Amino acid sequence: MNRVFASLVALACLAPLPALAQGVADFYRGKSIRLIVGAASGGGYDIPARLLATHMPKHIPGNPSIVVENMPGATSLIMTNYLYARAPRDGTALGMPNNNVPMEPRLKLLSREGGNVSFDIGKFGWVGSPVQEPQILFTLTSAAGSFEDLKTRKVVLGSTGRSADNFSLPFMLNQLLGAKTDIVPGYKGQSDIFIAIDRGEVQGNSTGVTNLLVTKPDWVRDDRVRILVQFGATRAREIPDVPTAVELAPDEATRDLFRFFSMKFLMARPIALPPDVPPERVKALQDAFDATMKDEAFLVDARKIGLEINPVSGAEVAKLVADIQDVPESVVQRLRDVLSGAQAK
């Protein structure tokens, strides 16, 4: 009798699993999922989002379509606020925020001491990131041949805005490593900066390594531009001969600043869910993301456009977000002081 009872209990525990899976499939069948990118079209966030939208649906129960929308503005705070406060909390809305967003609870630079933030970073769900990607600084080869040249030559760099990485990172090089670049903000997106380089308005900028290698491979191939420094904690395998800012830093305290800032590049294109999405749908989307990262058709298409896929799971992104919150306040405050100068210029 006890054995029969135990068997019935075991069956009862197992029964919900296929039922949950079927429930997820029933929910998503015939629906569209919005993947809202907090950046302009054609840039380093938009490209992997559209590749995911092509391949990920077949791995989601019910095979919904994924439609990419662009919602740029305020270094993706507009999109992130929308995702948190207004987007449906049923698993039909995903967001790809700027990777500055997980740093914002500590640095409080994008949000004017919290005034422009309407979200709690700890309440988002995380699906994963398709890439880990350092930012780089590149210039026309005619403008500079090495990082040392930036200490003695006036090199003009394009930027989208003072709170963006393509302003903050070269500003940090100026303040901490002795570079003397002139940073010009105001471009709408990365594509506009590339056009500005072609026109001779600026001589380079800071961007994701994929953004340069995928969008302008001929510039690198023909030695029209030179990558002078990268901002990951270690050298990326795509550019093993380019020094990191950590290596160039003169002391351990400065190295700590660059290490802290580089944490976000380990989840370079994070995909978030609003709070309160049913856990079985969160799990289904995380599983679908993981399966897509191993999908040969996806990987072939990524290689065709030069996109280096080195994914981070949803659980790993969540841990990185938590680790950022644990960085010593002394490191955070010094970096805040430096970057506050960039916004005050």
Secondary structure as UniProt FT lines:
FT   HELIX           2..14
FT   HELIX           16..28
FT   TURN            29..30
FT   STRAND          32..37
FT   TURN            41..42
FT   TURN            44..45
FT   HELIX           46..55
FT   HELIX           56..59
FT   TURN            61..62
FT   STRAND          65..70
FT   HELIX           74..76
FT   HELIX           77..85
FT   STRAND          93..96
FT   TURN            99..100
FT   HELIX           101..103
FT   HELIX           104..107
FT   TURN            109..116
FT   HELIX           121..123
FT   STRAND          125..129
FT   STRAND          135..140
FT   TURN            141..143
FT   HELIX           147..151
FT   STRAND          156..158
FT   TURN            162..163
FT   HELIX           165..177
FT   STRAND          182..184
FT   HELIX           190..199
FT   STRAND          204..208
FT   HELIX           209..215
FT   HELIX           217..221
FT   TURN            222..223
FT   STRAND          225..230
FT   TURN            237..238
FT   TURN            240..241
FT   HELIX           245..248
FT   HELIX           252..262
FT   HELIX           263..267
FT   STRAND          271..273
FT   TURN            275..276
FT   HELIX           279..293
FT   HELIX           296..304
FT   TURN            305..306
FT   STRAND          312..313
FT   HELIX           314..325
FT   HELIX           329..344
//
